[in-house]
Amino acid sequence: QVQLVESGGGLVQPGGSRTLSCVVSGFTDSGSPRKWYRQAPGKEREWVASMITTEGTALYADFAEGRFTMSADNAKNTVYLQMNGLKSEDTAVYYCRVLNYWGQGTQVTVSS
């Protein structure tokens, strides 16, 4: 059974940083991209970043470029999303995805 479990969300002050984690279990296709999405209140879910963990190169949405960094620890079947320079508009539930499998999400709230 495929499971994706995100963690690391919480309350962050504007300008602060946060690192999210996503542990993927029950899925052995390392060639399928791991992806991060987010959904802000009242908005559509949007793509944040993607990575094929065996290659190590990440792609980012425009709003994430230069502020967010996606990485992977293949030994732990875990992907990370390091977020710096957080803004109030980054407030959202952040989800991990592989193929059609989604995690439950982790809430990130950026507020003073």
Contacts in CASP RR format, 6 or more apart in sequence:
PFRMAT RR
TARGET T0000
AUTHOR 0000-0000-0000
METHOD contacts of the structure
MODEL  1
QVQLVESGGGLVQPGGSRTLSCVVSGFTDSGSPRKWYRQAPGKEREWVAS
MITTEGTALYADFAEGRFTMSADNAKNTVYLQMNGLKSEDTAVYYCRVLN
YWGQGTQVTVSS
1 26 0 8 1.000
2 24 0 8 1.000
2 25 0 8 1.000
2 26 0 8 1.000
2 27 0 8 1.000
2 98 0 8 1.000
2 101 0 8 1.000
3 23 0 8 1.000
3 24 0 8 1.000
3 25 0 8 1.000
3 26 0 8 1.000
3 101 0 8 1.000
3 103 0 8 1.000
4 22 0 8 1.000
4 23 0 8 1.000
4 24 0 8 1.000
4 25 0 8 1.000
4 96 0 8 1.000
4 97 0 8 1.000
4 98 0 8 1.000
4 101 0 8 1.000
4 102 0 8 1.000
4 103 0 8 1.000
5 22 0 8 1.000
5 23 0 8 1.000
5 25 0 8 1.000
5 103 0 8 1.000
5 104 0 8 1.000
6 20 0 8 1.000
6 21 0 8 1.000
6 22 0 8 1.000
6 94 0 8 1.000
6 95 0 8 1.000
6 96 0 8 1.000
6 103 0 8 1.000
6 104 0 8 1.000
6 105 0 8 1.000
6 106 0 8 1.000
7 20 0 8 1.000
7 21 0 8 1.000
7 22 0 8 1.000
7 23 0 8 1.000
7 106 0 8 1.000
8 18 0 8 1.000
8 19 0 8 1.000
8 20 0 8 1.000
8 21 0 8 1.000
8 106 0 8 1.000
9 18 0 8 1.000
9 20 0 8 1.000
9 94 0 8 1.000
9 106 0 8 1.000
9 107 0 8 1.000
9 108 0 8 1.000
10 18 0 8 1.000
10 106 0 8 1.000
10 107 0 8 1.000
10 108 0 8 1.000
10 109 0 8 1.000
11 109 0 8 1.000
11 111 0 8 1.000
12 18 0 8 1.000
12 86 0 8 1.000
12 108 0 8 1.000
12 109 0 8 1.000
12 110 0 8 1.000
12 111 0 8 1.000
13 86 0 8 1.000
13 110 0 8 1.000
13 111 0 8 1.000
13 112 0 8 1.000
14 85 0 8 1.000
14 86 0 8 1.000
14 87 0 8 1.000
14 88 0 8 1.000
14 110 0 8 1.000
14 111 0 8 1.000
14 112 0 8 1.000
15 84 0 8 1.000
15 85 0 8 1.000
15 86 0 8 1.000
15 87 0 8 1.000
15 110 0 8 1.000
16 84 0 8 1.000
16 85 0 8 1.000
16 86 0 8 1.000
16 110 0 8 1.000
17 82 0 8 1.000
17 83 0 8 1.000
17 84 0 8 1.000
17 85 0 8 1.000
17 86 0 8 1.000
18 82 0 8 1.000
18 83 0 8 1.000
18 86 0 8 1.000
18 108 0 8 1.000
19 80 0 8 1.000
19 81 0 8 1.000
19 82 0 8 1.000
19 83 0 8 1.000
20 36 0 8 1.000
20 80 0 8 1.000
20 81 0 8 1.000
20 83 0 8 1.000
20 94 0 8 1.000
20 106 0 8 1.000
20 108 0 8 1.000
21 78 0 8 1.000
21 79 0 8 1.000
21 80 0 8 1.000
22 34 0 8 1.000
22 36 0 8 1.000
22 78 0 8 1.000
22 79 0 8 1.000
22 80 0 8 1.000
22 81 0 8 1.000
22 96 0 8 1.000
22 103 0 8 1.000
23 76 0 8 1.000
23 77 0 8 1.000
23 78 0 8 1.000
24 34 0 8 1.000
24 77 0 8 1.000
24 78 0 8 1.000
24 79 0 8 1.000
24 96 0 8 1.000
24 98 0 8 1.000
25 77 0 8 1.000
27 77 0 8 1.000
27 98 0 8 1.000
27 99 0 8 1.000
27 101 0 8 1.000
29 99 0 8 1.000
30 52 0 8 1.000
30 53 0 8 1.000
30 54 0 8 1.000
30 74 0 8 1.000
31 52 0 8 1.000
31 53 0 8 1.000
31 54 0 8 1.000
32 52 0 8 1.000
32 98 0 8 1.000
32 99 0 8 1.000
33 50 0 8 1.000
33 51 0 8 1.000
33 52 0 8 1.000
33 98 0 8 1.000
34 50 0 8 1.000
34 51 0 8 1.000
34 52 0 8 1.000
34 53 0 8 1.000
34 72 0 8 1.000
34 79 0 8 1.000
34 96 0 8 1.000
34 97 0 8 1.000
34 98 0 8 1.000
35 47 0 8 1.000
35 48 0 8 1.000
35 49 0 8 1.000
35 50 0 8 1.000
35 51 0 8 1.000
35 96 0 8 1.000
35 97 0 8 1.000
35 98 0 8 1.000
36 47 0 8 1.000
36 48 0 8 1.000
36 49 0 8 1.000
36 50 0 8 1.000
36 70 0 8 1.000
36 79 0 8 1.000
36 81 0 8 1.000
36 94 0 8 1.000
36 95 0 8 1.000
36 96 0 8 1.000
36 97 0 8 1.000
37 45 0 8 1.000
37 46 0 8 1.000
37 47 0 8 1.000
37 48 0 8 1.000
37 94 0 8 1.000
37 95 0 8 1.000
37 96 0 8 1.000
37 97 0 8 1.000
38 45 0 8 1.000
38 46 0 8 1.000
38 48 0 8 1.000
38 90 0 8 1.000
38 92 0 8 1.000
38 93 0 8 1.000
38 94 0 8 1.000
38 95 0 8 1.000
38 108 0 8 1.000
39 45 0 8 1.000
39 46 0 8 1.000
39 92 0 8 1.000
39 93 0 8 1.000
39 95 0 8 1.000
40 89 0 8 1.000
40 91 0 8 1.000
40 92 0 8 1.000
41 91 0 8 1.000
41 92 0 8 1.000
43 92 0 8 1.000
45 95 0 8 1.000
46 61 0 8 1.000
47 61 0 8 1.000
48 60 0 8 1.000
48 61 0 8 1.000
48 64 0 8 1.000
48 68 0 8 1.000
48 81 0 8 1.000
48 94 0 8 1.000
49 58 0 8 1.000
49 59 0 8 1.000
49 60 0 8 1.000
49 61 0 8 1.000
49 64 0 8 1.000
49 68 0 8 1.000
49 70 0 8 1.000
49 81 0 8 1.000
50 58 0 8 1.000
50 59 0 8 1.000
50 70 0 8 1.000
51 57 0 8 1.000
51 58 0 8 1.000
51 59 0 8 1.000
51 70 0 8 1.000
51 71 0 8 1.000
51 72 0 8 1.000
51 79 0 8 1.000
53 72 0 8 1.000
53 74 0 8 1.000
53 79 0 8 1.000
54 74 0 8 1.000
56 71 0 8 1.000
56 72 0 8 1.000
58 69 0 8 1.000
58 70 0 8 1.000
58 71 0 8 1.000
60 66 0 8 1.000
60 68 0 8 1.000
60 70 0 8 1.000
63 89 0 8 1.000
67 83 0 8 1.000
67 84 0 8 1.000
67 85 0 8 1.000
67 86 0 8 1.000
68 81 0 8 1.000
68 82 0 8 1.000
68 83 0 8 1.000
68 84 0 8 1.000
69 81 0 8 1.000
69 82 0 8 1.000
69 84 0 8 1.000
70 79 0 8 1.000
70 80 0 8 1.000
70 81 0 8 1.000
70 82 0 8 1.000
71 79 0 8 1.000
71 80 0 8 1.000
71 82 0 8 1.000
72 78 0 8 1.000
72 79 0 8 1.000
72 80 0 8 1.000
73 79 0 8 1.000
73 80 0 8 1.000
79 96 0 8 1.000
81 94 0 8 1.000
83 90 0 8 1.000
83 108 0 8 1.000
86 108 0 8 1.000
86 110 0 8 1.000
87 110 0 8 1.000
88 110 0 8 1.000
88 111 0 8 1.000
89 110 0 8 1.000
90 108 0 8 1.000
90 110 0 8 1.000
91 108 0 8 1.000
91 109 0 8 1.000
91 110 0 8 1.000
91 111 0 8 1.000
92 107 0 8 1.000
92 108 0 8 1.000
93 105 0 8 1.000
93 106 0 8 1.000
93 107 0 8 1.000
93 108 0 8 1.000
94 105 0 8 1.000
94 106 0 8 1.000
94 107 0 8 1.000
94 108 0 8 1.000
95 102 0 8 1.000
95 103 0 8 1.000
95 104 0 8 1.000
95 105 0 8 1.000
96 102 0 8 1.000
96 103 0 8 1.000
96 105 0 8 1.000
97 103 0 8 1.000
END
